Amino acid sequence: MKATEKEHEGGGRMGSRTSERDQSWIPNVIKKRVCTTFVEDSSSNGSLCQCGSGRDTHSSIATGDCFGAAIVTQWNSSQHSSEYPTDAFGEMEFTGAGRKHSNFVRLSCDTLPPVVYQLMTSHWGVRSPNLVVSVVGGGGNEKVKTWVREVLRQGLVRAAQSTGAWILTGGLREGIGRCVGEAVRDHSAAASSLSQKKVIAVGVAPWGLVSDRQKLVNEQGSFPARYYVQNTSWDSCCLDINYQAFLLVDDGSVGRRGVETAFRAKMEEYISHQRTGLCGSGSIDIPVLCMLIAGEGNMLERMDLSLSKNIPWLVLNGSGRAADLICELLDALSALPTCTTSPSPENEGNQSPSAELRDRARERVKRYFPAKAELEKLVDRALSIYQNRDLITVFNGEQESPDDFDTVLLRALVRANKRVSSNASEYTEELKLAVAWNRVDIAKSELFNGDIQWKYKDLEDSMTDALINDKPQFVRLFNENGLNIVDYLTYQRLEGLYCSLSDSTLTYALLQRRLSERHGLAAPHKEAGSLATLPSAMDLESPLKSSTSPVSPMSKPTSPKELSLYEVSRLLWDIMGDVCQPFYYTLLELDQSTSTWRAMKHVNRLLLGECSYRKQHCQYPWASLFIWAVLQNRSEMAVYFWEMAGESVLGALAACKILRELSKLESETETKLSMKELAQKFENLAHDVFSECYQSNESRSFTLLIRQSPMWGEATCLQMATAADARHFFSHDGVQSLLSQIWWGAMERSTDVWKLVLAFFLPPLIYTKLISFREREDEGKSHVHHGRDTDSLDGDATLFSFSDVNQTPEQDEEYAALKDSQKEAPSFHPKRSFILMRWREFWFAPITSFLGNVLMYFLFLSLFAYILLLDFKPPPPHGPSTLESILYFWVFTLVCEEFRQSFFMASTTLYQRMKLYIQDMWNKCDITALSLFALGMCCRMFPWSYEFGRAVMAVDFMVFTLRLIHIFAIHKQLGPKIIIVEKMMKDIFFFLFFLAVWIVAYGVANQALLYSYDPRPNWIFRRVFYRPYMHIYGHIPIHEMDADKLEEGMKCTNNLTLIEDGAEPCTSTYANWLVVILLVIYLLVTNILLVNLLIAMFSHTFSKVQEHSDTYWKFQRYNLILEYHSRPCLAPPFIILSHLHLLIKRHIRKIPSTKIKHFVLEIRGREASRLNTWEAIQKENILTAQNKREREKDSERLKRTSVKVDIVLKQIADIRSWMAEIREHEHRVKTERAELEYCTSALSWVVETLSQSNLIKPTRPPPTLRTEPSISS
């Protein structure tokens, strides 16, 4: 689908050819309809058929009876038309529109909806919808009211963008179809490219009604078809340019409206049974909602048809006749009984309307459609619609705001879901719809406002939907409102999440590759028979099956042919390397030392059984989800899971490692860049959290760097940072402070180097105050201090002693033995223990080992140089000399040390050890130096190769000398400069490439012009390569090149025979002027252009690397410290004693090696829990500070101000409406007062008249007006 989308958006010739090839099957599957029987239209004088086309276009004419009258009087599409392969499909380009192409197809009205849906989603690249809104009514030249346009523009399109909906309309430039198109156009102009893709407008129009439809006809398909739309202000039957796809329904007629109604209803019903989400992985069916705007009498039939299929409707009250009729019926008939008898609930759908109900319905239908002939049929339709009133929602556009339209849509669909599924909770269905639309704002305001008590079972399916479809805001919301992640995430559900990966991701391809390897292993064995009977993962992902019977990945039956945690474990192991132990191996009953073949065989057997591990809850649920999100490069979700998981620093570094390894395998540039950006983001998070930890408590932060993590396969932060190439993290002062303390061992970091060198040659000085050592806490105080620290999260004590880190494992063993001996005899030889302790603290410090190796290496180079220059004896029996034999033994000890580093420094396989060893550049340098030395030593033993051996030895001395660069990388000033030199070496290679091109071009031309024939290979090489190269440095033999300055008397010849015998050929003087010109051009290019180019490249590299050279140096410093921390304290050639000591301990005493446990501290139980809590507190502080900074940004302030302004404007609008009501009441009161005064005066006149008349004599005096006393009185 992704490739199809790119080709669709590209619009190039290659994309068109690909689309043409992909859609060549359409005529074989999708048909058109052509009228084949002429049924005379009486109003056309026999020239037209009732289908709308002329007599000449028909192949037959309806037969008549014996009197000539036609037997067939009514044209019918199914009887009088036939299906043929469609001849209009492909892509449509609207001439002059300047936008991407739209897809279209002409199809029969009887085409099956699954075919069309698969065409749109699989071949046209239209994204599957989360909602379908079918807008009906308002066709033809019917005028659309202004407030309806606003509802479409501000309500419908915005809701479609936020939910990922399809909008179905007629697709023509008339009525509602044109208004929807304009609303989509306005949204596309203001929205981003990502938001534009979320609004999909689909036009379903009658083929026979489309203007200029013949321009779309092409039996081979149009890629594209050019369709011209005149930009007019009046409505027309042209296709609208703002639609992404057109379904042109054909029943064989021409000029008829309503042809597409039946097909559209079937299409809506089919889509309503498909699942939302990626490949139908959602937990609910796609909601379909019909929206009625205005409309004529035929809309009642259309509405009744959809309601009978449980499709909900939203009616816009006040938009037009049909919509107003429905709204009035719902209001007027709601108080009346619907039937003459009281039916049972089971027969609710078969109720017969009462007489009064029918009379009122007839009255209102007649009021809105007085000229309709079939009045009783419309009344029946209206009553049938009323009986399904639970599926109808009314929107009063003149009273409700378009901003609330999306909420109205949600409630309409919820009512429909409750009607269809009486067992479902209303709130659960509403939540599922909110998740499908990704409307977390509606969920917060309507569902999670505190009024509803959510249970775990209510949120389970929605949580799965949110995880699969990448909706982290809902995941956060569910976690904050009752969902327990420990109960939710089982290993079976975790496998289901991995099975739901999109097939376009890199992780999916890598997992499938490892799955196929396991399948390939199982095929030759007996298990293959049982495996073959189970459905494969690829079968379950068939597009047709997923569209007709979608199955959630969480509910699919498990089988050995599906992805399992073993493939995930292998992928993580391949990505992480040996920095941590394999994930999920203990769960799968595997061991790290198990071979791949045995492991896959065991997993196949395990998956054929009950797989009891799948029912277990994940030990580290947040970390498992974090890895799952990182592998998919889901940024927001991965960051949230990182916030929830523990061990923040190590987790961020692990994500950095995973993403950087995946970016090396990713082929798409955009995805590769996003992976690198996310990796850098996690490295920055690790740096920030550790910085907060370091500022809070220095000693605890050191513990954080070297403690082993069971969650991350016993890895440490330093190991993970090294594997992830996290240079920015290593540049932190806290990391460098720890490395410096380890580098100096028990000595103070302020000790001068000259004191160490002096103590190196005079060991007794270490017992004086020349060198300062840190005070070691005695065991009792350390124990008390340690216990106090565990009771306080902010204590100043560290959880470990640096003696645990500064000493090698062999030293630890001896130190433990020394402590045991002290326990057995605490009162004996205290002075002796001090002497041994101080001796160990000095000689076993990494800096002492480094200085010893440096001094001995200088001595080795001096001995090597002396032998090469003064004492390189002839072959045996005269040589080698004693000093040379010592040199050979010295190199032998170097070889032993290289073997120790490569074969005895890790617990992984031999292949992985060699791979890690070769990856280091300086190890390659060591191999080269030792190999050259062995070659030179062998060659110098024989007279025939003695000189060659001496030459190899001389070159090897250069290689050994260059090894000093690595030694001085520890220096603070030299280290960064070495990094710059390494970067500049790449510039030199580019320069040499350009230089070689000019040297070859000039050298060959110069040789050919100066010497017509010279067959001597050595001289050709000199004059073609060596001489032009020397020209750069000013060595130009003018007397051999310029004819005017040729030396006379030179012995040369032009005789070819003599030249072949070795005589010097004479210089050719022909075209000598060309030689001079070529020399000038060559010197101009090389000495001025190329050399200055090299200088500019050096300057650019220096300025670029200088800013980060300190970061690079600090990162390499760790590797150097780790190397000398792991080395024996004795330097070559005395290191052989340490090797013998190790040999005895490993192979004779059988003491296991712990050399790989450098910089590692194991913390378990309460101490580990407190350390994790302290780290989590620091992480929360960082996140709080970041959120505060985000809120203080100008953009966030503008957003908050905008929200406040909107609230104020709404309040002002409410106040205005209240003021209008008050004015209206005041006017009414004034009117009533005037009327009352009139009545009073009239009555007074009557009373006065009667009192003056003699006709009636009063029996009592007239009443007087009583006035209440005022408050003031």
Buried (B, 14 or more C-beta within 10 A) or exposed (E): BEEBBEBBEBBEEEBBEBBBEBBEEBBEBBBBBBBBBBBBBEEEEEEBBBBBBEEEEBEEBBEEEEEEEBEBEEBBBEEBBBBEEBBBBBBBBBEEBEEBBBBBBBBBBBBBBBBBBBBBBBBBBBBBBBBBBBBBBBBEEBEBBEBBBBBBBBBBBBBBBBBBBBBBBBBBBBBBBBBBBBBBBBBBEEBEEEBBBBBBBBBBBBBBBBBEBEBBBEEEBBBBBEBEBEEEEEBBBBBBBBBBBBBBBBBBBBEBBBBBBBBBBBBBBBBBBBBBBBBBBBBBBBBBBBBBBBBBBBBBBBBBBBBBEBBBBBBBBBBBBBBBBBBBBBEBBEEBEBBEEEBEEEEEEEBEBBEEBBEBBBEBBBEBBEEBEEBEBBBBBBBBBBBBBBBBBBBEBEEBEBEEBBBBBBBBBBBBBBBBEEEEBEBBBBBBBBBBBBBBEBBBEBBBEEEBEBEEEBBBBBBBBBBBBBBBBBBBBBBEBBBEBEEBBBBBBBBBBBBBBBEEBBBBEBBBEBBEBBBEBBEEEEBEEEBEEBEBBEEBBEBEBBBBEBBBBBEBEBBBBBBBBBBBBBBBBEBBBBBBBBBBBEBBEBEBEBEEEEBBBBBBEBBBEEBEBBEEBBBBBBBBBBBBBBBBBBBBBBBBBBBBBBBBBBBBBBBBBBBBBBBEEBEEEEBBEBBBEBBBBBBBBBBBBBBBBBEBBBBBBBBBBBBBBBBBBBBBBBBBBBBBBBBBBBBBEBBBBBBBBBBBBBBEEEBEEEBBEEBBEEEEBBBEEBBEBBEEBEEEEBEEBBEEBBEEBEBEBBBBEBBEBBBBBBBBBBBEEBEEEBEEEEEEEEEEBEEBBBEBBBBBBBBBBBBBBBBBBEBBBEBBEBBBEEBBBEBEEEBBBEBBEBBEEBBBBBBBBBEBBBEBBBBBEEEEBEEBBEEBEBBEBBBBBBEBBBBBBEBBBEEEBBEBBBEBBBEBBEBBBEBEBBBEBBEEEBBBBBBBEBBBEEBEEEBEEBBEEBBEBBBBBBBEBBBBEBEBEEBBEBBBBBBBBEBBEEEBEEEBBBBEEBEEEEEBEEEEEEBEEEBBBBBBEEEBEEBBEBBEEBBEBBBEEBBEBBEEBBEEBBEEBEEBBBBBBBBBBBEBBBBBBBBBBBBBBEBBEBBEEBEEBBEEEEBEBBBBBBBBBEBEEEBBEBBBEBBBBBBBBBBEEEEEEEEEEEEEEEEEEEEEEEEEEEEEEEEEEEEEEEEEEEEEEEEEEEEEEEEEEEEEEEEEEEEEEEEEEEEEEEEEEEEEEEEEE
